[in-house]
Amino acid sequence: MYKRQTQPATTTAIAGATTGKEAETCSRWIAAAEGRAATQGWATTRHHRHPTRDVPVSLLDVGAAVFEFLERDVISAVAVVYVLDAKRLSLNDCFLVKYDRDHPGLETHVDGSEYSFSLPLNDGFSGGGTFFENLGSSVRPRVGEALVHPGDLRHGGAPVLQGVRYVLVGFLKYK
């Protein structure tokens, strides 16, 4: 059993987040998700209490590259932010979410994970971001920055008002 202290949301910049290379990488991940969704559809029932419209990263042809990036950059950053042993952190679930006028956001909830992250993959939309109940406002990191928070911190997907928002979301467990 673990003992968790509720800590505030922390935005952690991922190495190289503002380079053109990272933007190209994010665009490839979006294209892979849209390509798969064009033939297989977006999943809408994987998360029973708080359904998102998503594609599991494990089903994408770029999945291995995404997992490598997460292991190298995101999980290590979470370990630093929360002073954890990175070897004891592991990815429990990871998926690419699409928000637009048909699926604009997600109600306030807590995750079933010890730590969660969301990583915006694009710009060009209005609204969006992650709403935190304790802050009473939304946080909207730049493309390529991971927003990291304890899974028991109440949050939701702020509605997208115009355009399309893509987010890489992951749940982490600590052994």
C-alpha positions in Angstrom: 0.0 0.0 0.0 1.3 3.5 -0.8 0.7 6.7 1.1 0.0 9.6 -1.2 0.0 13.3 -0.3 -2.2 15.4 -2.5 0.2 17.8 -4.3 -0.6 20.6 -6.7 -0.5 20.1 -10.4 2.9 20.7 -11.8 3.7 21.6 -15.4 7.0 20.0 -16.4 8.7 21.0 -19.6 9.9 18.1 -21.7 13.4 18.4 -23.2 13.3 20.0 -26.7 9.6 20.9 -26.4 9.9 24.1 -28.4 12.0 22.8 -31.2 10.6 22.2 -34.7 11.5 18.5 -34.4 9.1 18.0 -31.5 6.3 19.7 -33.4 6.9 17.3 -36.3 7.0 14.4 -33.9 3.6 15.4 -32.4 2.2 15.8 -35.9 3.3 12.3 -36.9 1.6 10.9 -33.7 -1.7 12.7 -34.6 -1.5 11.5 -38.2 -1.0 7.9 -36.9 -4.0 8.2 -34.6 -6.2 9.7 -37.3 -5.1 7.1 -39.8 -6.0 4.3 -37.4 -9.3 6.0 -36.5 -10.2 6.3 -40.2 -10.3 2.5 -40.5 -11.0 1.3 -36.9 -12.8 4.3 -35.4 -12.0 6.1 -32.2 -12.5 4.2 -29.0 -15.2 5.7 -26.8 -15.9 3.0 -24.2 -12.5 2.1 -22.7 -12.9 4.4 -19.7 -16.3 3.5 -18.3 -16.8 6.3 -15.8 -15.2 9.1 -17.8 -15.2 8.0 -21.5 -12.9 9.8 -23.8 -12.6 9.5 -27.6 -9.2 8.0 -27.9 -6.8 5.5 -29.5 -4.5 3.5 -27.3 -0.9 4.2 -28.1 -0.1 0.5 -28.2 -2.3 0.2 -31.3 -0.4 3.0 -33.3 2.3 2.2 -35.8 4.3 4.9 -33.9 3.6 3.3 -30.6 7.2 2.1 -29.9 8.6 5.6 -30.5 6.0 7.1 -28.2 6.8 4.7 -25.5 10.5 5.3 -25.9 9.9 9.1 -25.6 7.7 8.6 -22.5 10.3 6.3 -20.8 13.2 8.7 -21.6 11.6 12.1 -21.0 8.2 12.0 -19.2 8.6 9.3 -16.6 12.0 10.5 -15.6 10.6 14.1 -15.3 7.7 12.8 -13.1 10.3 11.1 -10.8 12.2 14.3 -10.5 9.1 16.4 -9.8 7.7 14.1 -7.1 11.1 12.9 -5.8 10.5 9.3 -6.7 12.7 6.4 -7.8 12.2 6.3 -11.6 12.8 2.6 -11.7 9.6 2.1 -9.6 7.4 4.2 -12.0 5.7 2.4 -14.8 3.1 3.3 -17.4 -0.3 1.7 -16.8 -2.2 3.2 -19.7 -1.4 5.7 -22.5 -3.8 7.0 -25.2 -4.1 9.8 -27.7 -7.4 11.8 -27.1 -9.2 13.9 -29.6 -11.4 16.8 -28.5 -13.6 18.9 -30.9 -17.1 20.3 -31.0 -18.6 16.8 -31.0 -16.5 15.8 -27.9 -15.5 19.1 -26.5 -14.2 18.2 -23.0 -14.4 15.9 -20.0 -16.2 16.3 -16.7 -14.3 16.8 -13.5 -13.0 13.5 -12.1 -10.1 11.8 -10.4 -8.0 9.2 -12.2 -7.5 5.6 -11.0 -3.7 6.1 -11.1 -1.1 7.4 -8.7 0.2 9.9 -11.2 -1.2 11.2 -14.5 0.1 13.3 -17.3 -1.3 15.0 -20.3 0.9 16.3 -23.2 -0.7 18.7 -25.8 0.2 17.7 -29.3 -1.1 20.6 -31.3 -2.2 24.3 -31.3 -4.8 25.9 -33.5 -7.9 25.6 -31.2 -9.6 27.8 -28.7 -10.6 26.8 -25.2 -9.3 23.4 -24.0 -6.7 22.7 -21.3 -7.0 20.9 -18.1 -9.3 22.3 -15.5 -8.3 21.8 -11.8 -10.9 22.1 -9.2 -8.4 23.2 -6.5 -7.2 26.1 -8.7 -10.6 27.0 -10.1 -9.0 27.5 -13.5 -7.5 25.7 -16.5 -3.9 25.0 -17.2 -2.8 24.9 -20.8 0.8 23.9 -21.4 2.6 24.5 -24.6 2.8 21.8 -27.3 5.3 19.2 -26.1 5.1 20.0 -22.4 3.7 17.5 -20.0 1.3 18.5 -17.3 1.9 16.1 -14.4 -0.4 15.7 -11.4 -1.4 13.1 -8.7 -4.2 10.9 -10.0 -6.4 11.8 -7.1 -6.4 15.5 -7.9 -9.8 16.5 -9.3 -9.5 17.7 -12.8 -11.3 17.7 -16.2 -10.9 18.5 -19.8 -11.9 22.1 -20.4 -14.2 22.4 -23.4 -12.7 23.1 -26.8 -14.6 26.0 -28.3 -13.2 25.9 -31.8 -10.9 23.6 -33.7 -9.5 20.3 -32.7 -7.3 19.5 -29.7 -5.1 16.4 -29.5 -3.6 15.3 -26.2 -1.4 12.4 -25.2 -2.6 11.1 -21.8 -1.0 8.6 -19.5 -1.5 7.0 -16.2 1.5 6.0 -14.0 1.7 3.5 -11.1 4.5 3.5 -8.5 5.6 0.1 -7.2 
